[in-house]
Amino acid sequence: MLIRTLSAVILFPIVVFVMINGGILLLSLLGLGALIGVYEFYRVMKIEKDILAIVGYLYTIGYFILLGTDYSVHALSFITSYIIVILVISVIKYPKYQIETLATAFLPLVYVAVMLSYIYIVRMSEHGQWTVWLIFICAWGADTCAYLAGNLFGKHKLSPKLSPNKTIEGSVGGILGAILIAVVYGILIHSKVNTEIPIAVIFGIIALGGSILSQFGDLAASGIKRIKNIKDYGNLIPGHGGIIDRMDSVFFTAPMVYFLMILLF
């Protein structure tokens, strides 16, 4: 627990600095994190040195480069082309690959790289310098509140097969805690954002959706770990594991915050 706390204390100012500055610094850091996360996923699936994985690394790098240019509108086409490349490789290497391997090769490009990139997309959007913090409030804020509520009130298991320590009471506490933090944050910065609906209300709604989905993100990553019988995806961050271990809920909250931001602003 001490190592985990120390890692968080060290990482926190780095995250704050990068988020405040945004731009190429944020894009580069997210790209590096995504590349490491894609590698972690491939390693768990035992294909990290395969040609499919190598192409996946190149596409991850290419996606983030594209995202930072005027051609980012073509990102969807770029990702689509990766499916074509995977299938072309499967034909050339036939019958080496099973369909499950091909699907596994494609998944982390979307699950890790694209979903993580929504942090950059939110940050660079209108009002993004304020809204981007909701991604972490919904993910890490909810997780902390869920931990506290679970320890104090937890009695009923939320998903005993996937995560035996999580409780329904903890889950509800996490959601309510995230909403409270988001509303208070909205009240504090209300003068910075001009909206028809009070910004605290908008942030509360976003926190509701984001904090619910963040728990599915955590459980989804746990499900893969249980299927593959591993404790962590990596050991990059002492006490936290790898990129996927630390960002699993963020993968889900970042797109959700973006979609609700577009809907509500």
N, C-alpha and C positions, 0 to 999 in steps of 0.2 A: 504493500500500500504506500510506503514511503517513497519507493522508486517511482511508482505511478504518479504520485503527487508532485515530486520533483520534476518529472518530465513535463507535466502539465504546466508547472510554473515557468519552466524554460520556454516552452512552446507558445504560451499565451502572448507575450509581447511581440514575438515574431509574427504571429497571426494578425495581431492588431496593426502592426506596422505595414504589413503587406496589403491588408484590406483597405487601409486608409489611402495608400498610394495607388492601388489598382494597376491598370495598364499593363505594360509588358512585364513588369516584375511579378504581378499576380499570375498572368498567363504562363510565364515561364515556370514558376513554382508549381502551379497546378499541372502543367505538362509533365514536369519531372515526377511529381507524385503519382500521376496517372500511369506513367511508364513503369514505375516501380510496382504499382498495384496490379497492372496487367501481367507483369512478370510473376508476382506472387500467385496470381490466379492460375497461370499456366504451370507454375511449379507444383501447385497442389494437384493439378490434373496430370502431372508428369509428362508434359509436352513442351516444357520451356525452351528446349533446344531444337525442336522440330522446325521445319521450314514454315509450317503454318504459324508458329509462334513468332518467328523472325519477321514474317510479313505483318503480323499483328503489331509488333513493336514499331515497324516503319509507318504503319497506318496511324498509330497513336501519335507519333511525332508529327506526321503530316496533318492530322486533324487539328492539332493545336496551332500549328503554323498557319493553316487556313483560317482558323477562328480569329486570328489577330490581323487579318488582311481585309481588304474591301471585297474579297471573294468568299467571305464566310457564308453568304447566301447559298453557296454550292456545297456546303458541308454535308447535307443529306445525300446528295448525289455521290459525294466522295465515299461516304460510308456504304452506300449501296454497291459501289464498285468493289468494295472489299468482299462482299458475298460472291460476286462474279469471280474474283481472283481465287477465293477458296475453292469454288467448284471447278475452276480450270485446273488447279493443282490436284484436286481429287481425281480428275480424268487422267492427267499425266501420270499420276502415281498409282492409278487403279491396279489392283484392289487393296491398296495399303490401308486406306482410311474407312472406318465405319461412320455412319451418319452422326452418331453421338460425338465423335471426335471433331467433325466439321462444325457442329453446333457449338461445341465447347470452345473451339478456336475463335468463333465470331463473338460469343457472349461478352467477354471482358471489354471489347472495344466500346460497347454500348453501356454495359453495367458499370464499368469503372471510368473510362475516359469521357464518354459523352455526358453521363450523369454528373460526374465531378465538374465538368466544364460549365455547368449551370451556375456555379459560384461566380465565374467570370462574367457570364451572360447577365446575371442579376446585378453584379457590381457595376457594369458598364451601361446599364439601362438608366432611364430617367429616375431620379430619386434613389438610384442604386447604392449610393454611399451610405444611405440610412437603412434601406431595406435589406441589404446583404446580411446584416447581423441577425436577422430573423432566422436565417438558415441554421445558425449555431445555437440560437435560443431554442428552436424547435428540436434540434438534435441533442446537443450536449446539456442544455438547460433542462430539457424534459428528462433526460437520462439521470441527471443529478437529483432532480426532484422525485423521480420515480424510486431511486435508491433510498432516499430518506423516508419517503412515505411507506415504502415496502418494509423497511426495518421497523418503523413505528406501528404500522397498522396491518401489514400483510398477513393474510390468512388463507386466501383462496388462490390456487395456482393459476397462472395465466396460460401457460403452454408447457405443461410438465415434461413432455417428450423433447421439446426443443431447448427450453431453458428453465430447468426446475426451480431456480431461485427467483424467478419473476412472478409477481402476484398481480391479481386484478386491482387490488387496492393501490399497489405501487404504480400500475399503469394509469389509473385515474389521477393519482397524485401528480404524476409526471405531466399529464395533459393540463391539469388545472394550474400547475406551477409554471409551465411554459406560457400559458395564456396570461397569467398574472405578470410575469416578467415582461412579456411583449406589450401589455397594456401600459404598464408603468413606463417602459421605454418610449412608447408612443406619446405619453403625456409629457415626458421630458423634452422630446424633440418636435413637438407639434408645431412650433413656430418655424421650423426649418422646411416643412413640407406643406404645400397648399393643396388641399383636396376638399371636395364637396362633403364627403363623409369624414367625420373626425378621424384623424390618423390613428388614434388609440383604438378605435373600433375596428378599423381595417387590420391593424396589427394583431388584434385579438382573434379575428376570424382566421387570418393566415396562420397564427400559432395553433389554433384548434386543428386545422387540417394538417399542418406540418408535423405537429407533435404526435398525432395518431399514426401518420404514415411513417414517422421515424422509428416507431416500435416495430413495424413490419420490416423495415430495413435491417434492423438489428437481428430480428428473428430469421430473416431470409439468409443472412450471412452465417448465422449459427447453424441453420439447417444444412448448408453446404459443408460446414466444418464437421458436423456429425456424420454426414454421409461419407465423407472422406476420412473420418476418424483422426482428426488433427485438433490440436488445442488452439493454435493461432495460425494466421496466414503467413506471418513473418515475425522478425524480431528487431525491426528497424528502430522502433520507439520503445525504450525500456519501460516495462510495466504495462504497456498498451498493446504490444504485438506489432503487426505490420500496418501498412497504409489502409488496407481493407478493414482490418480490425478496428482502427481508430475512426474511419470515415464511413463505415457501413450505413449508419443512419443518415449521414449527410448525403449519401448517394440518392436517398429518397426525398429528403427534405428540400434539397436545392431545386430540383425541377418543380416540386409542389409550390414552393415560395414564388417561383417565376410565374407559373400558370395563374396563381391567385392574385399576384401583383398585377398582371395584365388584365385580369377580370375586374378587379376592384378599384384600380386607380383611374 
